[in-house]
């Protein structure tokens, strides 16, 4: 498989930052009309259908190996079911900008897991320094009094939210280790559909008595999250993961909050303070430092064998 140019990689990274930087506000808007599990099941169900159709139209064969099918289960459980269930539940109280900042702890977990699971991604001093600088920015933003950002439940919901980047990191490292030859449509479409089925069943049990409002904001939110926040973004993400170190790609969790905090402040009237701006500056500095590490040689990229 030809290696993409640096320009293509950087451009895709930027597109993902813009998309996922706006999805946090879109989730918050959707929650005004749809209960969390209901909205999430609709989002992933529709996105799975779109991606499955794309796979059929382009002749991508799904489930060709046992390893690919194992990755379906890992991704369905960690990336889509547990992680996004925690995100949607937490964002009922956590402001969208703060939620994105909490998710920015993901690179710490990815770096730790990758150090032990991916021989080509051992931690270097510069990478550690960049990650720590970025985390310092996250800490500065997080040091705000959480009760002032949305009420007394924000602190507990924020603590629950931290489980999302933890399990997402597990899935990212697993896909990087065993999914080198698995098509991005397979890694996205099938696990999303599996997660949607489980989440939909849970929504039927737990949210059947909650009101569901299909007004313009909630429908628009679901459509945006379906097409751009799920189908397009995860296809691009897993394509990048085939060509970029998992630790390096996880640093997108540091650039996303910069966009998310800005969108939250401008469109959602969420607080934007000097401490938030200082933290955002540290986040960008950490990304710049960490991305200056030397790229992995081509032979370091994990490959998947049929079996």
C-alpha positions as CSV (number, residue, x, y, z in Angstrom):
1,X,0.0,0.0,0.0
2,X,1.5,3.4,-1.0
3,X,2.5,5.7,1.8
4,X,0.4,8.9,1.7
5,X,2.2,12.3,1.6
6,X,2.9,14.3,4.6
7,X,0.5,17.0,3.2
8,X,-2.3,14.4,3.0
9,X,-1.7,13.3,6.5
10,X,-1.6,16.8,7.9
11,X,-4.8,17.8,5.9
12,X,-6.7,14.8,7.2
13,X,-5.6,15.5,10.7
14,X,-6.9,19.1,10.4
15,X,-10.2,17.9,9.0
16,X,-10.7,15.5,11.8
17,X,-9.8,18.2,14.3
18,X,-12.5,20.5,12.9
19,X,-15.2,17.8,12.7
20,X,-14.6,16.3,16.1
21,X,-14.1,19.7,17.6
22,X,-17.7,20.6,16.6
23,X,-19.3,17.3,17.5
24,X,-19.2,18.0,21.2
25,X,-21.5,20.9,20.8
26,X,-23.7,18.9,18.4
27,X,-24.1,16.2,21.0
28,X,-25.1,18.8,23.6
29,X,-27.7,20.2,21.2
30,X,-29.1,16.8,20.3
31,X,-29.5,15.9,24.0
32,X,-32.1,18.7,24.3
33,X,-34.6,16.6,22.3
34,X,-33.3,13.0,22.4
35,X,-32.3,10.9,25.5
36,X,-28.6,9.9,25.3
37,X,-28.9,6.2,24.4
38,X,-31.7,6.9,21.9
39,X,-29.8,9.6,20.1
40,X,-26.6,7.5,20.1
41,X,-28.3,4.4,18.7
42,X,-29.9,6.4,15.9
43,X,-26.5,8.0,15.1
44,X,-24.5,4.8,14.9
45,X,-27.3,2.8,13.3
46,X,-27.6,5.2,10.4
47,X,-23.8,5.7,10.1
48,X,-23.3,1.9,10.0
49,X,-25.8,1.6,7.1
50,X,-24.0,4.4,5.2
51,X,-20.6,2.8,5.7
52,X,-21.9,-0.7,4.8
53,X,-23.3,0.7,1.6
54,X,-20.0,2.4,0.8
55,X,-18.2,-0.9,1.4
56,X,-20.6,-2.7,-0.9
57,X,-20.3,-0.1,-3.6
58,X,-16.5,-0.2,-3.5
59,X,-16.2,-3.9,-3.3
60,X,-14.7,-4.1,0.1
61,X,-15.0,-7.6,1.6
62,X,-15.8,-7.7,5.3
63,X,-14.9,-10.2,7.9
64,X,-12.2,-12.1,5.8
65,X,-10.2,-13.2,8.9
66,X,-10.7,-14.2,12.5
67,X,-8.5,-11.3,13.5
68,X,-10.6,-8.8,11.7
69,X,-13.7,-10.2,13.3
70,X,-12.1,-10.0,16.8
71,X,-11.3,-6.4,16.1
72,X,-15.0,-5.8,15.4
73,X,-15.8,-6.9,18.9
74,X,-13.0,-4.8,20.5
75,X,-14.0,-1.7,18.5
76,X,-17.7,-2.2,19.1
77,X,-17.2,-2.6,22.9
78,X,-14.5,0.0,23.6
79,X,-14.7,2.7,20.8
80,X,-18.4,2.8,20.3
81,X,-20.4,1.2,23.1
82,X,-18.6,2.0,26.3
83,X,-16.8,5.2,25.3
84,X,-19.7,7.0,23.6
85,X,-22.3,5.8,26.1
86,X,-20.2,7.5,28.8
87,X,-19.7,10.6,26.6
88,X,-23.5,11.0,25.9
89,X,-24.5,10.4,29.5
90,X,-21.9,12.8,30.9
91,X,-22.8,15.6,28.4
92,X,-26.2,15.9,29.9
93,X,-24.4,18.0,32.6
94,X,-20.8,18.6,31.4
95,X,-20.3,21.5,29.1
96,X,-19.2,20.5,25.6
97,X,-15.8,22.3,25.8
98,X,-15.0,20.7,29.2
99,X,-16.1,17.3,27.9
100,X,-13.6,17.6,25.0
101,X,-10.9,18.6,27.4
102,X,-11.5,15.5,29.6
103,X,-11.3,13.3,26.6
104,X,-7.9,14.9,25.8
105,X,-6.4,12.6,28.5
106,X,-6.6,9.8,25.9
107,X,-3.0,10.3,24.6
108,X,-1.7,9.5,28.1
109,X,-3.5,6.1,28.1
110,X,-2.5,5.5,24.4
111,X,1.2,6.2,25.2
112,X,1.1,3.9,28.2
113,X,-0.6,1.0,26.4
114,X,1.4,1.5,23.1
115,X,4.7,1.4,25.1
116,X,4.0,-2.2,26.1
117,X,1.9,-3.4,23.1
118,X,3.6,-1.7,20.1
119,X,7.4,-2.3,19.9
120,X,7.7,0.5,17.4
121,X,6.2,3.0,19.7
122,X,8.4,3.0,22.8
123,X,8.2,6.3,24.7
124,X,11.0,8.8,24.0
125,X,11.9,11.8,26.2
126,X,10.6,14.3,23.6
127,X,7.3,12.5,23.2
128,X,6.9,12.3,26.9
129,X,7.7,16.0,27.2
130,X,5.1,16.9,24.6
131,X,2.4,14.7,26.2
132,X,3.1,16.2,29.6
133,X,3.0,19.8,28.3
134,X,-0.3,19.0,26.6
135,X,-1.6,17.4,29.8
136,X,-0.5,20.5,31.7
137,X,-2.7,22.5,29.4
138,X,-5.6,20.2,30.1
139,X,-5.0,20.4,33.8
140,X,-5.0,24.2,33.7
141,X,-8.4,24.2,31.9
142,X,-9.7,21.5,34.2
143,X,-8.7,23.5,37.3
144,X,-11.7,25.7,37.0
145,X,-14.4,25.3,39.7
146,X,-16.5,22.7,38.0
147,X,-19.7,23.6,39.9
148,X,-19.5,27.1,38.3
149,X,-19.6,25.5,34.8
150,X,-23.0,23.8,35.0
151,X,-24.1,22.9,38.5
152,X,-23.4,20.3,41.3
153,X,-23.6,17.2,39.1
154,X,-20.8,18.4,36.8
155,X,-18.0,17.1,39.0
156,X,-19.4,13.6,39.2
157,X,-20.3,13.4,35.5
158,X,-16.8,14.7,34.7
159,X,-15.2,11.9,36.7
160,X,-17.4,9.3,34.9
161,X,-16.4,10.9,31.6
162,X,-12.8,10.0,32.1
163,X,-13.6,6.3,31.5
164,X,-14.3,7.2,27.8
165,X,-10.7,8.0,26.8
166,X,-9.4,5.1,28.8
167,X,-11.4,2.5,26.8
168,X,-10.9,4.3,23.5
169,X,-7.2,4.1,24.0
170,X,-7.4,0.3,24.4
171,X,-9.2,0.1,21.0
172,X,-6.8,2.4,19.2
173,X,-3.8,0.4,20.3
174,X,-5.5,-2.9,19.4
175,X,-6.4,-1.6,15.9
176,X,-2.9,-0.4,15.4
177,X,-1.4,-3.7,16.5
178,X,-3.7,-6.1,14.6
179,X,-5.5,-4.0,12.0
180,X,-2.8,-3.0,9.6
181,X,-4.4,-4.7,6.6
182,X,-8.1,-4.4,7.7
183,X,-10.0,-1.9,5.6
184,X,-11.1,1.3,7.5
185,X,-14.7,0.7,6.4
186,X,-14.7,-2.7,8.1
187,X,-13.3,-1.3,11.3
188,X,-16.0,1.4,11.3
189,X,-19.2,0.0,9.7
190,X,-19.6,-3.3,11.5
191,X,-18.6,-2.3,15.0
192,X,-20.9,0.7,14.8
193,X,-23.8,-1.5,13.8
194,X,-23.1,-3.9,16.6
195,X,-22.9,-1.1,19.1
196,X,-26.1,0.5,17.7
197,X,-28.0,-2.8,18.3
198,X,-26.9,-3.1,21.9
199,X,-27.4,0.6,22.7
200,X,-30.8,0.6,21.0
201,X,-31.9,-2.3,23.2
202,X,-30.7,-0.5,26.3
203,X,-32.5,2.6,25.2
204,X,-35.8,0.7,24.8
205,X,-35.4,-0.6,28.4
206,X,-34.1,2.5,30.2
207,X,-35.5,5.4,28.1
208,X,-38.8,4.2,26.9
209,X,-40.6,6.6,29.2
210,X,-38.5,9.6,28.4
211,X,-39.8,12.2,25.9
212,X,-38.3,12.1,22.4
213,X,-38.5,15.3,20.4
214,X,-37.7,15.3,16.7
215,X,-37.4,19.0,16.2
216,X,-35.0,20.8,13.8
217,X,-32.1,21.1,16.2
218,X,-32.2,17.4,17.4
219,X,-32.7,16.0,13.8
220,X,-30.0,18.3,12.5
221,X,-27.6,17.2,15.3
222,X,-28.2,13.5,14.6
223,X,-27.7,14.0,10.9
224,X,-24.4,15.9,11.4
225,X,-23.1,13.4,13.9
226,X,-24.2,10.5,11.7
227,X,-22.6,11.7,8.4
228,X,-19.6,13.8,9.5
229,X,-19.1,12.8,13.2
230,X,-19.3,9.1,12.5
231,X,-19.2,7.9,8.9
232,X,-16.7,10.3,7.5
233,X,-14.6,10.9,10.6
234,X,-14.0,7.4,11.7
235,X,-13.2,6.2,8.2
236,X,-10.6,9.0,8.0
237,X,-9.3,8.2,11.5
238,X,-8.8,4.5,10.9
239,X,-7.1,5.3,7.6
240,X,-4.7,7.6,9.4
241,X,-4.1,4.9,12.0
242,X,-2.7,2.6,9.3
243,X,0.0,5.2,8.4
244,X,0.7,7.1,11.6
245,X,1.9,6.0,15.1
246,X,-1.0,5.4,17.5
247,X,0.7,7.6,20.1
248,X,1.1,10.5,17.6
249,X,-2.4,10.2,16.2
250,X,-3.9,10.2,19.7
251,X,-2.5,13.8,20.1
252,X,-5.6,14.9,18.1
253,X,-7.2,14.7,21.5
254,X,-5.2,17.8,22.3
255,X,-6.2,19.9,19.2
256,X,-9.8,19.0,19.4
257,X,-10.5,20.9,22.7
258,X,-9.1,24.1,21.2
259,X,-11.9,24.0,18.6
260,X,-14.5,22.6,21.0
261,X,-13.9,25.3,23.6
262,X,-14.2,28.0,21.0
263,X,-17.4,26.6,19.6
264,X,-18.8,26.2,23.1
265,X,-18.0,29.8,23.9
266,X,-19.3,31.3,20.7
267,X,-22.3,29.1,20.0
268,X,-23.3,27.6,23.3
269,X,-22.5,30.5,25.7
270,X,-20.1,28.3,27.7
271,X,-17.5,30.1,29.8
272,X,-14.3,31.1,28.2
273,X,-11.7,32.4,30.7
274,X,-8.1,33.4,30.8
275,X,-7.3,30.1,32.4
276,X,-9.0,28.3,29.5
277,X,-7.0,30.3,26.9
278,X,-3.7,29.6,28.8
279,X,-4.5,25.9,28.9
280,X,-5.3,25.9,25.2
281,X,-1.9,27.5,24.4
282,X,-0.1,24.8,26.4
283,X,-2.1,22.2,24.5
284,X,-1.0,23.5,21.1
285,X,2.6,23.7,22.4
286,X,2.5,20.1,23.6
287,X,1.2,19.0,20.2
288,X,4.0,20.8,18.3
289,X,6.7,19.3,20.6
290,X,5.3,15.8,20.4
291,X,4.8,15.9,16.6
292,X,8.5,16.7,16.1
293,X,9.4,13.1,17.0
294,X,10.9,11.2,14.1
295,X,8.3,9.1,12.1
296,X,8.4,5.4,12.4
297,X,10.0,3.5,9.5
298,X,7.6,1.7,7.1
299,X,8.6,-1.7,8.4
300,X,7.5,-0.7,11.9
301,X,3.8,-0.6,10.9
302,X,2.0,-3.7,12.1
303,X,0.6,-6.0,9.5
304,X,-2.3,-8.3,9.9
305,X,-2.0,-11.9,8.7
306,X,-5.0,-13.9,7.6
307,X,-6.1,-16.6,10.0
